[in-house]
Amino acid sequence: MGTYSSGGSSIFLNATEARKQTRDSVIVLNEVRALEANVLTQVNAGNLDVTVSTGTTITNGTTYYQAYNNITSNTTLTDQISTVKKYFTDKGYSVNISTNSGTGNTLQWKIKW
């Protein structure tokens, strides 16, 4: 949980540590891996982008759609979305998150390279 230093300099976690511990890293990891697999499939097919609209936690969950579109307030979910997006943008990809037109209430990822 929190941190304690016998030197007294740190007896409680800072905001960055708290945010890191709050993130559900398994969800973020699984989302990233699923998107990476879709990217690699399209790279091998000679394409320069991929749209992922199903098959992942974030694309299958209406709660993610609601949080992303500020219908409900859930900073944990929006942080997970932002973390996944940042992972790809830090690698030079262009990432767009939009509404899946097939459902109207879930998200889809559009990743370009």
N, C-alpha and C positions, 0 to 999 in steps of 0.2 A: 504494500500500500504506500503510505507516505514515507518520507525519508527522515532519517535522524543522523546527525553527525555529533560524535562525542565532543568535538571541538565547539559545538554550539552555533556554528555558522549556518547550519541548515537543519531546522527541525520540522519543516513542513515543505511539501512540494510546491513548486512555483506554478504559475498559470500554464506554461508550456508543458510541463510534466503532467499536470492535471488533464489537459486536452489530449495528450498522447495516450494516457491511460484510459480516457473515456472512449476513445475511438475503438470500434469493434474491428480489430485488425484482420480477423478472419473474413469478415464480409468484404472489406477493402481488398484483401489479397485475392479472394475468389473472383471478385469483379474484375480486377486487373488481369488476372490469368485468363479469364474467359474472353476479355477484349483482346488480349495479346494473341490468343489462338485464332480469333476472327481476323485480326490484322495479318497474321502469317498466312492464313488460307488465301486471303486476297492478294498478298504480295506474290505468293507462288502462282496465282492465276494471272499475274501481270496487271493487276488493277492498282489504282492509286488512292482508293478510299474504301471504306466499309461503313455500312449502316447496320447497327445491332439493335434490334427492337424487341427481341425476346430471348429467353434462355439464361438470363442473369438475375441476380437478386434485385438490382436496381431497376432493370427494365420490366420485371414481372410484378413489382410492388406498387399498388396504387398509393400507398402511404408515401413513397418516395416522390411520386408525381405531386401529391398534395403539398408536401413540404417544400419541394423545389419551386412550386408556383405560389407559395405563400397562402395556400388555402387553409393549411394548418401550420402551426409553429412547431418545428422539431429540429433544433439545431444539430442534434446528433446525426440525423439523416442528411441534412444539407452539408454538414462537414464531411461525411463519407463521400458524397457526390463530388465535392470540391477536391478532396484528397485524390480521388481516382483521376479526375480531370487534370489536376496539377502533375500527376505522375507522367501522363502522356505529353502534356505541353512542355514539361521540362526536358523531354526527349526530342522536341522539335515538331511534334504532331500538332495539327489543327484539330480542335475538338469542339463540336457543337452538340448541345443537349437540347432536345426538342420533344414535343408531344408526339407519341406514336399515333399517327392518323388512323390506324386500324382499330385502336381501342378507344382513343380519345381521353383516356385517363391513366396512361402509363408513359414512361419516358423512353426515348431512344437515343443512342449515341451515334454520332456521325464523326468518324475519324479519317483525316486526310493526311497524306505524306507526299 
